[in-house]
């Protein structure tokens, strides 16, 4: 083999290795738009977000992120704030990777965003909702396919696959400063008809407590 060909092959191998290593180690700058779990809630812009409400009291509306203290704290001292994307900046509505979602930010008493929950909207149209379990794969790909610890459960009595697929999976991964949890479900309960089934993804991003 000519020396020039050997050099070209070696260069291609090294480039592929470096790109693979960078891809495996890369962590997104933001978990969702401007939000990174662990950041001060005061650093979040009000522009781009609408319909801020208290998760435990949906009738209590917030004018801005600064009103997070108005939401009652849970047993862990976290204030849960539901929010949506502003249609003016997100013409497709409140979606993540094309999936309609329900979004909740958790804020501790010190004003830090300590958690973020992304769950597929169970009220989405059928043709969209039937793909809800795929959001979990997209999230795992975003944070790197390697390093996930996944556990699958078997169906209980009467639970049936949908389209030949049964899925009840919980995957976790640690990244700098936070932990990712992705839960996916796809199955039909005994009392559900052909157009009704469980199909959902729940993503939790939580701040590591040192």
GIVENFEN-V624094 format. One record per residue. RES is the residue in one letter. SS is DSSP state (2 for helix, 1 for strand, 0 for the rest). PSI is psi in whole degrees, 0 to 359 (999 if undefined). D_FIRST is the distance of its C-alpha to the first C-alpha in Angstrom with 2 decimals. Layout:
# GIVENFEN-V624094
[[RES/SS/PSI/D_FIRST] [RES/SS/PSI/D_FIRST]]
This chain:
# GIVENFEN-V624094
[[X/0/136/0.00] [X/0/150/3.79] [X/2/322/6.50] [X/2/322/8.44] [X/2/321/6.69] [X/2/319/6.86] [X/2/321/10.30] [X/2/318/11.33] [X/2/318/10.83] [X/2/318/12.67] [X/2/319/15.27] [X/2/319/15.93] [X/2/315/16.44] [X/2/319/18.76] [X/2/316/20.68] [X/2/319/21.24] [X/2/315/22.44] [X/2/317/24.77] [X/2/320/26.20] [X/2/316/26.86] [X/2/318/28.56] [X/2/320/30.63] [X/2/320/31.67] [X/2/332/32.74] [X/2/347/34.80] [X/0/138/36.30] [X/0/129/40.04] [X/0/144/41.86] [X/0/326/44.19] [X/0/147/47.02] [X/0/326/48.03] [X/1/111/49.95] [X/0/243/50.40] [X/0/2/52.07] [X/1/126/52.72] [X/0/125/50.97] [X/0/129/52.70] [X/0/344/54.16] [X/0/159/55.07] [X/1/136/58.72] [X/2/335/60.33] [X/2/344/61.92] [X/2/354/58.55] [X/0/132/58.25] [X/0/147/59.18] [X/0/331/61.94] [X/0/136/60.42] [X/0/350/58.30] [X/1/139/60.20] [X/1/172/63.41] [X/1/47/65.80] [X/1/124/65.60] [X/1/166/67.85] [X/1/128/68.53] [X/0/325/66.76] [X/0/349/69.83] [X/1/76/72.27] [X/1/338/70.83] [X/1/348/74.07] [X/1/105/73.51] [X/1/146/71.50] [X/0/139/69.90] [X/0/333/69.93] [X/0/172/66.83] [X/2/331/64.55] [X/2/347/67.10] [X/2/13/69.45] [X/2/331/67.40] [X/2/341/70.24] [X/2/343/72.46] [X/0/132/70.46] [X/0/142/71.81] [X/1/149/69.69] [X/0/191/68.72] [X/0/336/69.24] [X/0/4/66.17] [X/0/20/67.47] [X/0/138/64.98] [X/1/116/66.10] [X/1/123/64.39] [X/1/118/64.05] [X/1/146/63.08] [X/1/164/61.59] [X/1/165/60.09] [X/1/142/57.96] [X/0/125/59.96] [X/0/335/59.72] [X/0/335/59.62] [X/0/353/56.27] [X/0/88/55.02] [X/0/338/56.01] [X/0/359/54.72] [X/0/198/57.08] [X/0/90/56.38] [X/1/151/53.03] [X/1/121/49.90] [X/0/35/46.72] [X/0/358/49.04] [X/1/128/51.36] [X/1/133/55.04] [X/1/162/55.73] [X/1/130/58.53] [X/1/136/57.82] [X/1/131/59.56] [X/1/138/59.16] [X/1/130/60.67] [X/1/131/62.21] [X/0/178/63.64] [X/0/343/66.86] [X/0/359/64.99] [X/0/23/63.60] [X/1/141/59.98] [X/1/105/58.05] [X/1/355/57.40] [X/1/156/56.32] [X/1/129/55.16] [X/1/131/55.67] [X/1/116/54.05] [X/1/138/55.39] [X/1/142/55.03] [X/0/116/58.30] [X/0/347/60.10] [X/0/6/62.13] [X/0/159/59.20] [X/0/150/59.29] [X/2/315/58.20] [X/2/339/55.15] [X/2/317/53.82] [X/2/330/55.16] [X/0/351/53.52] [X/0/9/50.14] [X/0/326/51.40] [X/0/341/49.43] [X/2/339/46.17] [X/2/325/47.03] [X/2/318/46.21] [X/2/322/42.57] [X/2/322/42.39] [X/2/316/43.88] [X/2/323/41.49] [X/2/321/38.53] [X/2/322/40.01] [X/0/8/40.22] [X/0/131/36.89] [X/0/340/36.32] [X/0/156/35.90] [X/0/6/38.78] [X/0/136/41.46] [X/1/106/43.94] [X/1/140/45.24] [X/1/133/48.14] [X/1/142/49.27] [X/0/151/52.80] [X/0/154/54.00] [X/0/145/56.61] [X/0/177/60.24] [X/0/126/62.84] [X/0/338/63.05] [X/0/137/60.04] [X/1/151/57.86] [X/0/159/54.36] [X/1/118/54.09] [X/0/31/52.00] [X/0/6/50.79] [X/1/127/49.70] [X/0/133/51.56] [X/1/123/50.51] [X/1/102/52.14] [X/1/140/49.58] [X/1/122/49.82] [X/1/140/46.75] [X/1/150/46.84] [X/1/137/44.48] [X/1/131/45.17] [X/1/167/43.88] [X/0/117/45.08] [X/0/352/48.87] [X/1/166/49.38] [X/1/137/49.00] [X/1/136/48.02] [X/1/126/49.66] [X/1/119/48.87] [X/1/130/51.23] [X/1/141/50.72] [X/1/138/53.11] [X/1/109/53.20] [X/1/171/55.87] [X/1/134/59.26] [X/0/160/62.48] [X/0/327/65.03] [X/0/9/67.45] [X/0/145/64.99] [X/0/186/64.78] [X/0/333/61.75] [X/0/1/61.49] [X/0/134/62.00] [X/0/165/59.50] [X/1/121/58.11] [X/1/105/54.94] [X/1/158/54.21] [X/1/135/51.99] [X/1/123/53.43] [X/1/129/51.44] [X/1/129/52.87] [X/1/118/51.47] [X/1/144/53.50] [X/1/136/53.64] [X/0/133/53.04] [X/0/114/56.27] [X/0/999/55.80]]
